[in-house]
Amino acid sequence: MGIAGALLLSGCVAAPLPLIQPGTPAPAAATFVTQPAGEAEMALITAAERGDLDTVQQLLAAGAVVDARDGRGRTALIAAAYGNHVEVAAALIAAGADVNLKDNTQQSAYLIPTADGHLELLRLTLANGADVHSTDSYNGAGLIRAADRGHVEIIEELLKTEINVDHVNRLGWTALLEAIILGDGGPRHTEVVRLLVEAGADVNLADGQGVTPLAHAQQRGFQPIVEILQAAGAE
């Protein structure tokens, strides 16, 4: 039995997840043509999910289609990104994998590390054509996803790109608002706020209800953040 058959019979292929809800933004246009996964491609996705670099390289050498999708819409690269398997991701990208393709939950190999805080993986995708304007199912850009989680290093890396610092997601929040509303007011979220403000974030851009970043910070008692905002002209 070949590698593909052995991996399939092992029962390691995950069951499909529910489809995305109506109204979720459509995936970004693919750079490469994709197709449903066959036996070799399912084995490739499973190996990538495990972080099994040797098997991934063998399957690619045998002709497995690099951007084929499983029932969850995942390519092998997306599966590797969920596990932060950077060496596997690099091998797949070298074989032509598209860093901007999204699965059924609107996650891509680029968006995943912005939320999970995986800096090396983020840098890999940025170096290989990641679309920094790409968004998730909440119309949230990578900067917003990193800001609400207090991922300082991710924010620093994204601010080196042409990302829109004032992008507004479906909730009516910018990265600055998310860092305050969903943050804990501690050192990391305070640093995120400082970085965003220094990068030119609009400190008076209110949420959908008209509540400003300063008002949110004051309501939560985040005094260091209040001081940063006021020094930048927040009202």
Backbone as CSV, one residue per row, in Angstrom:
resi,resn,N_x,N_y,N_z,CA_x,CA_y,CA_z,C_x,C_y,C_z
1,MET,0.856,-1.211,0.000,0.000,0.000,0.000,0.877,1.241,0.000
2,GLY,0.514,2.243,-0.797,1.293,3.472,-0.881,1.105,4.359,0.334
3,ILE,1.852,5.438,0.379,1.763,6.402,1.490,0.362,6.947,1.616
4,ALA,-0.239,7.304,0.460,-1.566,7.904,0.504,-2.590,6.965,1.093
5,GLY,-2.571,5.697,0.615,-3.540,4.752,1.127,-3.369,4.481,2.597
6,ALA,-2.111,4.354,3.038,-1.850,4.085,4.454,-2.363,5.193,5.334
7,LEU,-2.152,6.430,4.924,-2.604,7.554,5.739,-4.114,7.642,5.777
8,LEU,-4.763,7.331,4.645,-6.223,7.400,4.628,-6.839,6.339,5.523
9,LEU,-6.279,5.109,5.480,-6.820,4.021,6.285,-6.534,4.205,7.762
10,SER,-5.634,5.140,8.094,-5.308,5.353,9.509,-6.420,6.059,10.252
11,GLY,-7.382,6.624,9.518,-8.510,7.298,10.175,-8.177,8.664,10.693
12,CYS,-7.122,9.305,10.175,-6.685,10.591,10.712,-7.320,11.781,10.019
13,VAL,-8.140,11.530,8.975,-8.769,12.643,8.279,-9.959,13.129,9.087
14,ALA,-9.952,14.400,9.452,-10.992,14.944,10.321,-12.331,15.006,9.608
15,ALA,-13.424,14.856,10.379,-14.763,14.976,9.825,-15.017,16.409,9.415
16,PRO,-15.846,16.606,8.342,-16.128,17.974,7.890,-16.819,18.793,8.960
17,LEU,-16.505,20.073,9.008,-17.178,21.004,9.893,-18.406,21.556,9.199
18,PRO,-19.363,22.152,9.938,-20.513,22.760,9.294,-20.070,23.858,8.348
19,LEU,-20.862,24.075,7.292,-20.558,25.130,6.346,-20.730,26.483,6.993
20,ILE,-20.102,27.498,6.420,-20.211,28.846,6.960,-21.629,29.350,6.827
21,GLN,-22.019,30.260,7.675,-23.359,30.811,7.677,-23.559,31.754,6.503
22,PRO,-24.810,31.887,6.017,-25.079,32.836,4.941,-24.655,34.240,5.342
23,GLY,-24.141,34.974,4.386,-23.734,36.341,4.655,-22.252,36.478,4.946
24,THR,-21.563,35.333,5.170,-20.123,35.399,5.385,-19.441,35.773,4.078
25,PRO,-18.464,36.696,4.097,-17.826,37.128,2.860,-17.213,35.961,2.102
26,ALA,-17.274,36.022,0.789,-16.710,34.963,-0.043,-15.195,34.984,0.058
27,PRO,-14.527,33.815,-0.130,-13.073,33.783,-0.079,-12.466,34.682,-1.144
28,ALA,-11.259,35.144,-0.848,-10.538,35.954,-1.819,-10.247,35.124,-3.061
29,ALA,-10.151,35.771,-4.200,-9.889,35.067,-5.441,-8.569,34.312,-5.349
30,ALA,-8.568,33.066,-5.791,-7.391,32.228,-5.686,-6.389,32.569,-6.778
31,THR,-5.134,32.495,-6.430,-4.078,32.691,-7.407,-3.869,31.417,-8.213
32,PHE,-4.091,30.263,-7.582,-3.898,28.983,-8.231,-5.241,28.272,-8.361
33,VAL,-5.380,27.472,-9.385,-6.595,26.680,-9.549,-6.616,25.593,-8.482
34,THR,-7.743,25.442,-7.813,-7.861,24.407,-6.795,-8.875,23.369,-7.239
35,GLN,-8.857,22.238,-6.594,-9.769,21.154,-6.933,-9.995,20.307,-5.695
36,PRO,-11.084,19.506,-5.693,-11.311,18.628,-4.550,-10.151,17.654,-4.390
37,ALA,-9.908,17.261,-3.170,-8.775,16.383,-2.899,-9.078,14.946,-3.276
38,GLY,-8.138,14.313,-3.959,-8.182,12.879,-4.186,-7.433,12.167,-3.082
39,GLU,-7.120,10.908,-3.301,-6.461,10.116,-2.263,-5.107,10.705,-1.865
40,ALA,-4.294,11.040,-2.850,-2.969,11.578,-2.542,-3.081,12.935,-1.858
41,GLU,-4.048,13.752,-2.288,-4.205,15.084,-1.720,-4.732,15.022,-0.290
42,MET,-5.649,14.104,-0.015,-6.116,13.936,1.363,-4.968,13.492,2.266
43,ALA,-4.117,12.635,1.721,-2.943,12.215,2.487,-2.001,13.394,2.727
44,LEU,-1.881,14.265,1.729,-1.029,15.446,1.871,-1.565,16.379,2.953
45,ILE,-2.869,16.609,2.951,-3.481,17.482,3.954,-3.319,16.891,5.346
46,THR,-3.525,15.579,5.454,-3.372,14.921,6.750,-1.929,15.007,7.247
47,ALA,-0.983,14.777,6.366,0.427,14.860,6.754,0.793,16.280,7.164
48,ALA,0.273,17.269,6.437,0.548,18.668,6.782,-0.036,19.015,8.137
49,GLU,-1.224,18.518,8.405,-1.871,18.773,9.693,-1.040,18.203,10.837
50,ARG,-0.411,17.074,10.610,0.432,16.427,11.624,1.802,17.095,11.757
51,GLY,2.195,17.867,10.748,3.551,18.405,10.740,4.568,17.395,10.258
52,ASP,4.134,16.432,9.441,4.991,15.349,8.948,5.676,15.806,7.659
53,LEU,6.821,16.443,7.799,7.514,17.039,6.666,7.965,15.991,5.654
54,ASP,8.495,14.868,6.107,8.987,13.848,5.184,7.874,13.354,4.269
55,THR,6.708,13.051,4.858,5.599,12.550,4.049,5.081,13.619,3.103
56,VAL,5.021,14.851,3.574,4.603,15.957,2.708,5.527,16.046,1.498
57,GLN,6.812,15.992,1.718,7.768,16.102,0.608,7.646,14.924,-0.352
58,GLN,7.408,13.720,0.188,7.242,12.544,-0.664,5.990,12.656,-1.527
59,LEU,4.919,13.109,-0.937,3.665,13.227,-1.677,3.745,14.320,-2.738
60,LEU,4.408,15.419,-2.413,4.588,16.476,-3.408,5.443,15.968,-4.570
61,ALA,6.497,15.241,-4.255,7.366,14.699,-5.296,6.621,13.704,-6.179
62,ALA,5.621,13.022,-5.598,4.833,12.039,-6.340,3.721,12.687,-7.155
63,GLY,3.570,14.008,-7.027,2.604,14.705,-7.863,1.307,15.122,-7.205
64,ALA,1.213,15.051,-5.891,-0.012,15.497,-5.221,-0.256,16.977,-5.521
65,VAL,-1.515,17.326,-5.773,-1.875,18.705,-6.103,-1.813,19.544,-4.828
66,VAL,-0.990,20.560,-4.814,-0.661,21.257,-3.574,-1.832,22.054,-3.007
67,ASP,-2.701,22.597,-3.857,-3.790,23.437,-3.362,-5.157,22.762,-3.420
68,ALA,-5.186,21.455,-3.488,-6.466,20.744,-3.421,-7.080,20.936,-2.039
69,ARG,-8.405,20.836,-1.965,-9.131,21.102,-0.717,-9.823,19.850,-0.198
70,ASP,-9.931,19.771,1.139,-10.727,18.701,1.741,-12.166,19.186,1.953
71,GLY,-12.968,18.409,2.655,-14.366,18.757,2.865,-14.582,19.985,3.716
72,ARG,-13.547,20.438,4.403,-13.633,21.654,5.219,-13.064,22.869,4.482
73,GLY,-12.720,22.648,3.224,-12.160,23.733,2.435,-10.690,23.980,2.698
74,ARG,-10.059,23.118,3.484,-8.654,23.329,3.833,-7.734,22.805,2.740
75,THR,-6.718,23.579,2.419,-5.594,23.073,1.648,-4.575,22.517,2.644
76,ALA,-3.555,21.872,2.114,-2.503,21.365,2.999,-1.830,22.513,3.747
77,LEU,-1.661,23.646,3.087,-1.018,24.785,3.742,-1.870,25.319,4.884
78,ILE,-3.159,25.409,4.686,-4.037,25.861,5.771,-3.978,24.882,6.941
79,ALA,-3.983,23.594,6.645,-3.890,22.588,7.707,-2.580,22.732,8.472
80,ALA,-1.493,22.985,7.759,-0.199,23.184,8.420,-0.208,24.448,9.264
81,ALA,-0.862,25.495,8.770,-0.899,26.766,9.496,-1.640,26.627,10.816
82,TYR,-2.722,25.879,10.840,-3.453,25.687,12.093,-2.560,25.065,13.170
83,GLY,-1.632,24.212,12.745,-0.729,23.570,13.698,0.581,24.316,13.885
84,ASN,0.734,25.456,13.217,1.971,26.238,13.263,3.179,25.386,12.863
85,HIS,2.999,24.583,11.833,4.087,23.744,11.327,4.821,24.531,10.239
86,VAL,5.785,25.327,10.661,6.410,26.293,9.768,7.237,25.619,8.679
87,GLU,7.985,24.574,9.010,8.801,23.906,7.993,7.921,23.268,6.925
88,VAL,6.827,22.683,7.346,5.893,22.089,6.387,5.286,23.182,5.519
89,ALA,4.885,24.278,6.146,4.316,25.388,5.395,5.313,25.902,4.357
90,ALA,6.562,26.014,4.742,7.590,26.502,3.815,7.746,25.555,2.627
91,ALA,7.701,24.257,2.884,7.820,23.276,1.806,6.635,23.366,0.852
92,LEU,5.462,23.551,1.390,4.260,23.662,0.562,4.282,24.940,-0.271
93,ILE,4.713,26.039,0.331,4.813,27.298,-0.398,5.847,27.181,-1.516
94,ALA,6.950,26.521,-1.220,7.976,26.316,-2.243,7.431,25.493,-3.410
95,ALA,6.432,24.652,-3.125,5.810,23.826,-4.165,4.660,24.552,-4.861
96,GLY,4.419,25.822,-4.477,3.402,26.612,-5.158,2.127,26.867,-4.393
97,ALA,2.061,26.503,-3.117,0.840,26.716,-2.340,0.529,28.201,-2.206
98,ASP,-0.743,28.526,-2.298,-1.213,29.913,-2.239,-1.516,30.289,-0.792
99,VAL,-0.829,31.304,-0.282,-1.001,31.706,1.124,-2.314,32.438,1.367
100,ASN,-3.019,32.810,0.312,-4.247,33.595,0.473,-5.532,32.789,0.346
101,LEU,-5.454,31.530,-0.021,-6.664,30.724,-0.102,-7.278,30.568,1.290
102,LYS,-8.619,30.523,1.357,-9.326,30.427,2.633,-10.135,29.143,2.710
103,ASP,-10.314,28.641,3.933,-11.160,27.472,4.133,-12.606,27.914,4.336
104,ASN,-13.469,26.979,4.701,-14.891,27.291,4.835,-15.201,28.266,5.967
105,THR,-14.252,28.456,6.880,-14.454,29.412,7.978,-13.753,30.743,7.700
106,GLN,-13.293,30.901,6.455,-12.646,32.136,6.007,-11.291,32.387,6.668
107,GLN,-10.595,31.300,6.989,-9.245,31.395,7.526,-8.237,31.031,6.439
108,SER,-7.152,31.760,6.389,-6.072,31.469,5.442,-4.773,31.247,6.208
109,ALA,-3.764,30.784,5.489,-2.456,30.586,6.124,-1.880,31.911,6.612
110,TYR,-2.311,33.018,6.024,-1.904,34.338,6.498,-2.721,34.783,7.707
111,LEU,-4.034,34.628,7.669,-4.883,35.119,8.757,-4.707,34.326,10.048
112,ILE,-4.478,33.036,9.932,-4.368,32.182,11.128,-3.293,32.689,12.097
113,PRO,-2.071,32.961,11.665,-1.061,33.428,12.635,-1.328,34.818,13.185
114,THR,-2.140,35.638,12.509,-2.440,36.955,13.075,-3.264,36.814,14.346
115,ALA,-4.118,35.809,14.395,-4.933,35.579,15.588,-4.209,34.721,16.613
116,ASP,-3.413,33.758,16.133,-2.778,32.800,17.043,-1.425,33.267,17.554
117,GLY,-0.909,34.356,16.988,0.345,34.914,17.496,1.594,34.202,17.023
118,HIS,1.535,33.530,15.877,2.680,32.773,15.377,3.508,33.656,14.436
119,LEU,4.513,34.289,14.977,5.266,35.309,14.260,6.048,34.743,13.077
120,GLU,6.717,33.613,13.258,7.527,33.052,12.171,6.644,32.673,10.985
121,LEU,5.491,32.088,11.271,4.568,31.720,10.202,4.030,32.962,9.502
122,LEU,3.715,33.991,10.267,3.250,35.234,9.661,4.305,35.794,8.716
123,ARG,5.546,35.857,9.175,6.613,36.382,8.331,6.762,35.564,7.054
124,LEU,6.604,34.257,7.162,6.697,33.390,5.988,5.614,33.735,4.972
125,THR,4.402,33.933,5.436,3.316,34.246,4.499,3.478,35.646,3.911
126,LEU,3.921,36.593,4.726,4.142,37.949,4.216,5.225,37.964,3.144
127,ALA,6.229,37.146,3.324,7.318,37.079,2.352,6.913,36.367,1.072
128,ASN,5.744,35.753,1.081,5.307,34.967,-0.070,3.929,35.385,-0.574
129,GLY,3.705,36.694,-0.549,2.538,37.233,-1.232,1.267,37.356,-0.439
130,ALA,1.330,37.326,0.886,0.106,37.456,1.677,-0.583,38.786,1.392
131,ASP,-1.895,38.733,1.247,-2.699,39.931,1.034,-3.077,40.493,2.401
132,VAL,-2.443,41.579,2.810,-2.681,42.129,4.146,-4.059,42.778,4.262
133,HIS,-4.747,42.937,3.148,-6.104,43.482,3.178,-7.158,42.375,3.258
134,SER,-6.708,41.135,3.287,-7.616,39.997,3.404,-8.319,40.022,4.753
135,THR,-9.576,39.573,4.786,-10.360,39.620,6.019,-11.010,38.285,6.334
136,ASP,-11.423,38.129,7.589,-12.086,36.908,8.032,-13.605,37.041,7.922
137,SER,-14.341,36.141,8.536,-15.798,36.132,8.406,-16.471,37.308,9.098
138,TYR,-15.742,38.008,9.963,-16.254,39.228,10.589,-15.779,40.474,9.849
139,ASN,-15.217,40.282,8.655,-14.590,41.365,7.911,-13.452,41.988,8.722
140,GLY,-12.804,41.152,9.503,-11.707,41.603,10.338,-10.366,41.375,9.659
141,ALA,-9.576,42.425,9.534,-8.230,42.313,8.974,-7.285,41.719,10.021
142,GLY,-6.112,41.310,9.557,-5.150,40.696,10.470,-4.788,41.593,11.636
143,LEU,-4.732,42.890,11.414,-4.380,43.835,12.473,-5.421,43.830,13.585
144,ILE,-6.688,43.742,13.215,-7.761,43.693,14.207,-7.672,42.406,15.011
145,ARG,-7.447,41.293,14.337,-7.377,39.993,15.005,-6.233,39.970,16.018
146,ALA,-5.111,40.565,15.657,-3.963,40.597,16.567,-4.175,41.573,17.712
147,ALA,-4.860,42.691,17.439,-5.032,43.727,18.454,-5.888,43.256,19.616
148,ASP,-6.979,42.568,19.335,-7.857,42.183,20.449,-7.220,41.126,21.336
149,ARG,-6.227,40.415,20.811,-5.545,39.377,21.588,-4.254,39.876,22.232
150,GLY,-3.883,41.109,21.931,-2.676,41.680,22.532,-1.392,41.111,21.985
151,HIS,-1.384,40.721,20.707,-0.177,40.155,20.089,0.738,41.289,19.608
152,VAL,1.558,41.780,20.493,2.403,42.941,20.204,3.313,42.685,19.009
153,GLU,3.990,41.532,18.983,4.950,41.257,17.915,4.253,41.154,16.563
154,ILE,3.060,40.610,16.543,2.302,40.506,15.295,1.923,41.907,14.805
155,ILE,1.469,42.743,15.731,1.130,44.123,15.383,2.336,44.830,14.787
156,GLU,3.482,44.689,15.420,4.701,45.337,14.928,5.013,44.889,13.504
157,GLU,4.863,43.604,13.246,5.160,43.079,11.912,4.157,43.586,10.884
158,LEU,2.893,43.602,11.226,1.870,44.046,10.284,1.982,45.532,9.980
159,LEU,2.421,46.304,10.951,2.553,47.739,10.740,3.715,48.099,9.809
160,LYS,4.528,47.122,9.471,5.581,47.321,8.469,5.024,47.224,7.054
161,THR,3.800,46.751,6.927,3.173,46.556,5.621,2.244,47.724,5.305
162,GLU,1.504,47.606,4.216,0.559,48.645,3.798,-0.839,48.398,4.367
163,ILE,-0.960,47.668,5.436,-2.258,47.370,6.028,-2.955,48.662,6.469
164,ASN,-4.278,48.677,6.353,-5.078,49.838,6.735,-5.283,49.835,8.247
165,VAL,-4.659,50.769,8.942,-4.708,50.788,10.405,-6.105,51.117,10.917
166,ASP,-6.937,51.756,10.103,-8.284,52.139,10.526,-9.386,51.300,9.869
167,HIS,-9.039,50.115,9.388,-10.061,49.235,8.811,-11.144,48.941,9.852
168,VAL,-12.392,48.970,9.436,-13.531,48.736,10.332,-14.159,47.382,10.003
169,ASN,-14.342,46.553,11.026,-14.924,45.234,10.784,-16.449,45.266,10.856
170,ARG,-17.055,44.113,10.756,-18.516,44.018,10.716,-19.165,44.488,12.019
171,LEU,-18.423,44.476,13.097,-18.951,44.929,14.385,-18.867,46.451,14.529
172,GLY,-18.211,47.104,13.568,-18.035,48.550,13.646,-16.800,48.957,14.424
173,TRP,-15.843,48.035,14.560,-14.654,48.283,15.370,-13.388,48.286,14.529
174,THR,-12.481,49.184,14.877,-11.131,49.200,14.322,-10.218,48.360,15.220
175,ALA,-8.963,48.225,14.801,-7.989,47.532,15.650,-7.837,48.255,16.984
176,LEU,-7.829,49.587,16.960,-7.699,50.368,18.192,-8.868,50.104,19.133
177,LEU,-10.071,50.114,18.601,-11.249,49.841,19.428,-11.216,48.427,19.992
178,GLU,-10.818,47.462,19.180,-10.782,46.074,19.657,-9.751,45.894,20.767
179,ALA,-8.620,46.566,20.643,-7.591,46.454,21.681,-8.111,46.961,23.022
180,ILE,-9.025,47.920,22.976,-9.596,48.479,24.211,-10.811,47.679,24.668
181,ILE,-11.748,47.441,23.756,-13.012,46.787,24.121,-12.800,45.335,24.529
182,LEU,-11.953,44.620,23.801,-11.737,43.197,24.081,-10.449,42.943,24.844
183,GLY,-9.660,43.977,25.077,-8.419,43.820,25.828,-8.640,43.869,27.327
184,ASP,-7.560,43.633,28.066,-7.653,43.626,29.533,-7.035,44.873,30.161
185,GLY,-6.574,45.790,29.320,-5.959,47.005,29.847,-4.568,46.814,30.411
186,GLY,-4.030,45.613,30.254,-2.702,45.317,30.782,-1.590,45.799,29.872
187,PRO,-0.349,45.435,30.206,0.807,45.944,29.457,0.774,45.644,27.967
188,ARG,0.350,44.439,27.594,0.392,44.079,26.174,-0.664,44.862,25.380
189,HIS,-1.859,44.949,25.882,-2.879,45.699,25.161,-2.560,47.200,25.163
190,THR,-1.955,47.672,26.235,-1.532,49.075,26.276,-0.470,49.338,25.219
191,GLU,0.463,48.405,25.063,1.493,48.557,24.043,0.891,48.498,22.639
192,VAL,-0.089,47.640,22.445,-0.778,47.578,21.157,-1.407,48.935,20.835
193,VAL,-2.073,49.520,21.816,-2.681,50.835,21.616,-1.612,51.861,21.248
194,ARG,-0.496,51.847,21.964,0.576,52.802,21.679,1.084,52.643,20.256
195,LEU,1.292,51.403,19.829,1.791,51.133,18.483,0.809,51.607,17.418
196,LEU,-0.462,51.339,17.643,-1.484,51.744,16.672,-1.576,53.266,16.572
197,VAL,-1.519,53.922,17.728,-1.584,55.384,17.738,-0.369,55.970,17.031
198,GLU,0.803,55.431,17.307,2.020,55.908,16.651,1.982,55.679,15.142
199,ALA,1.236,54.642,14.729,1.118,54.327,13.301,0.051,55.167,12.608
200,GLY,-0.591,56.037,13.371,-1.544,56.947,12.762,-2.998,56.576,12.906
201,ALA,-3.321,55.640,13.788,-4.723,55.273,13.988,-5.533,56.493,14.416
202,ASP,-6.742,56.595,13.897,-7.629,57.715,14.228,-8.171,57.511,15.643
203,VAL,-7.690,58.301,16.585,-8.059,58.110,17.987,-9.483,58.579,18.281
204,ASN,-10.103,59.239,17.320,-11.479,59.709,17.519,-12.500,58.973,16.653
205,LEU,-12.063,57.925,15.998,-12.978,57.139,15.173,-13.815,56.251,16.083
206,ALA,-15.108,56.577,16.189,-16.001,55.899,17.134,-16.514,54.580,16.571
207,ASP,-17.098,53.780,17.451,-17.727,52.521,17.021,-19.093,52.805,16.395
208,GLY,-19.819,51.748,16.063,-21.107,51.909,15.403,-22.150,52.609,16.234
209,GLN,-21.961,52.667,17.545,-22.892,53.348,18.448,-22.414,54.765,18.799
210,GLY,-21.328,55.170,18.174,-20.814,56.513,18.411,-19.923,56.650,19.628
211,VAL,-19.504,55.530,20.225,-18.643,55.565,21.407,-17.182,55.590,20.953
212,THR,-16.428,56.547,21.418,-15.046,56.723,20.991,-14.089,55.798,21.741
213,PRO,-12.891,55.617,21.210,-11.886,54.840,21.946,-11.634,55.392,23.338
214,LEU,-11.563,56.708,23.473,-11.317,57.315,24.778,-12.441,56.989,25.754
215,ALA,-13.665,57.082,25.307,-14.802,56.777,26.183,-14.766,55.322,26.629
216,HIS,-14.440,54.418,25.714,-14.344,52.999,26.080,-13.246,52.786,27.123
217,ALA,-12.108,53.423,26.931,-11.002,53.273,27.871,-11.349,53.852,29.235
218,GLN,-12.015,54.985,29.246,-12.427,55.597,30.515,-13.451,54.731,31.244
219,GLN,-14.392,54.191,30.516,-15.413,53.328,31.118,-14.802,52.106,31.786
220,ARG,-13.695,51.625,31.238,-13.059,50.412,31.751,-11.955,50.711,32.766
221,GLY,-11.674,51.967,32.974,-10.642,52.333,33.931,-9.237,52.024,33.466
222,PHE,-9.013,52.033,32.147,-7.694,51.737,31.588,-6.887,53.046,31.510
223,GLN,-6.386,53.509,32.639,-5.781,54.827,32.708,-4.556,54.997,31.796
224,PRO,-3.638,54.026,31.726,-2.499,54.207,30.816,-2.941,54.388,29.362
225,ILE,-3.987,53.668,28.973,-4.504,53.814,27.614,-5.180,55.170,27.447
226,VAL,-5.916,55.597,28.467,-6.540,56.924,28.438,-5.477,57.992,28.188
227,GLU,-4.362,57.893,28.880,-3.290,58.894,28.748,-2.677,58.885,27.357
228,ILE,-2.494,57.695,26.778,-1.962,57.606,25.403,-2.915,58.269,24.429
229,LEU,-4.192,57.995,24.577,-5.189,58.557,23.661,-5.288,60.064,23.806
230,GLN,-5.314,60.545,25.035,-5.420,61.978,25.255,-4.200,62.724,24.714
231,ALA,-3.031,62.133,24.871,-1.805,62.758,24.354,-1.821,62.844,22.830
232,ALA,-2.617,61.955,22.211,-2.716,61.957,20.752,-3.905,62.768,20.253
233,GLY,-4.585,63.483,21.160,-5.683,64.344,20.752,-7.052,63.729,20.816
234,ALA,-7.201,62.623,21.528,-8.513,61.986,21.649,-9.467,62.847,22.430
235,GLU,-10.724,62.811,22.021,-11.760,63.583,22.688,-12.875,62.675,23.195
